[in-house]
């Protein structure tokens, strides 16, 4: 649900012309930035939907969600290091506060889906 709301808010702001800021340093063209932002939102929605709809593959989806959250973490680091204002993160304090939240989100994806416990049971 949070993913849907976050993505919807970003999409509405982009449609209204509200600047989203530079999302990451390596995506320099505004159209590419917007495409990346929308694709990330779509992945978040797909993962959330998969968690709701597929009890059978819940642990697999948990690992995929954790991997996704880890994959986007370098973008968060880039925003801190390069002092990029984006998505309401317009101060160093706000950008730094978000940093420990991403590892917590990864841990939550593994814990809430039972993926971590399943891996410990099988010795993986």
C-alpha positions in Angstrom: 0.0 0.0 0.0 2.8 2.4 0.9 4.4 1.7 -2.5 1.2 2.5 -4.3 0.8 5.7 -2.4 4.4 6.7 -2.9 4.4 6.0 -6.6 1.0 7.7 -7.1 2.3 10.8 -5.3 5.4 10.9 -7.5 3.4 10.4 -10.7 1.0 13.2 -9.7 3.8 15.6 -8.9 5.5 14.8 -12.2 2.3 15.3 -14.2 1.7 18.7 -12.4 5.2 19.8 -13.3 6.5 19.8 -9.8 10.2 19.2 -10.0 11.3 15.9 -8.6 15.0 16.9 -8.6 17.8 14.8 -10.0 17.0 11.3 -8.9 20.5 10.0 -9.3 23.7 11.3 -10.8 24.2 8.7 -13.5 20.8 9.5 -15.0 21.4 12.9 -16.5 18.6 13.4 -19.0 15.3 14.5 -17.4 13.3 12.0 -19.5 15.5 9.1 -18.4 15.1 10.3 -14.8 11.3 10.2 -15.1 11.4 6.8 -16.8 13.6 5.4 -14.0 11.3 6.9 -11.4 8.2 5.4 -12.9 9.8 2.0 -13.5 10.9 1.8 -9.9 7.3 2.6 -8.8 5.9 -0.1 -11.1 8.3 -2.6 -9.6 7.3 -1.6 -6.1 3.6 -2.0 -7.0 4.3 -5.4 -8.6 6.2 -6.7 -5.6 3.4 -5.4 -3.2 0.8 -7.1 -5.3 2.7 -10.3 -5.5 3.0 -10.3 -1.7 -0.8 -9.9 -1.4 -1.8 -12.3 -4.1 0.7 -15.2 -3.8 0.9 -16.9 -0.5 2.5 -19.9 -2.2 5.6 -17.8 -3.3 5.7 -15.4 -0.4 9.3 -16.3 0.6 10.6 -15.9 -2.9 8.9 -12.6 -3.3 10.4 -11.5 0.0 13.9 -12.3 -1.3 13.1 -10.4 -4.6 11.8 -7.4 -2.7 14.9 -7.4 -0.4 17.1 -7.5 -3.5 15.2 -4.7 -5.1 15.5 -2.5 -2.0 19.2 -3.3 -1.9 19.6 -2.5 -5.6 18.1 1.0 -5.2 20.2 1.8 -2.1 23.1 3.2 -4.2 20.7 5.8 -5.5 20.0 6.9 -1.9 23.8 7.0 -1.2 24.3 9.1 -4.4 21.7 11.6 -3.2 23.5 12.0 0.1 27.0 12.2 -1.3 26.1 14.5 -4.1 23.6 16.5 -2.1 20.8 15.9 -4.6 17.4 17.4 -3.7 14.7 15.0 -4.8 11.3 13.7 -3.8 11.0 16.1 -0.8 14.5 15.3 0.5 15.8 18.9 0.3 18.3 18.9 3.2 21.2 16.9 4.3 19.4 16.0 7.5 16.4 14.5 5.6 18.7 12.6 3.3 20.8 11.2 6.2 17.7 10.2 8.1 16.5 8.0 5.2 19.8 6.1 5.1 19.2 3.7 7.9 15.6 3.2 6.8 16.6 1.3 3.6 18.5 -1.5 5.5 15.5 -1.7 7.9 13.2 -2.1 4.8 15.4 -4.9 3.5 15.2 -6.7 6.9 11.5 -6.1 7.1 11.0 -7.7 3.6 12.9 -10.8 4.7 11.3 -11.0 8.2 7.6 -10.3 7.2 7.6 -12.8 4.4 9.3 -15.6 6.4 12.2 -15.6 3.9 14.9 -15.3 6.5 13.4 -18.0 8.7 13.0 -20.3 5.7 16.6 -19.8 4.7 17.7 -20.6 8.3 15.6 -23.8 8.3 17.1 -25.1 5.1 20.6 -24.0 5.9 20.9 -21.8 2.9 
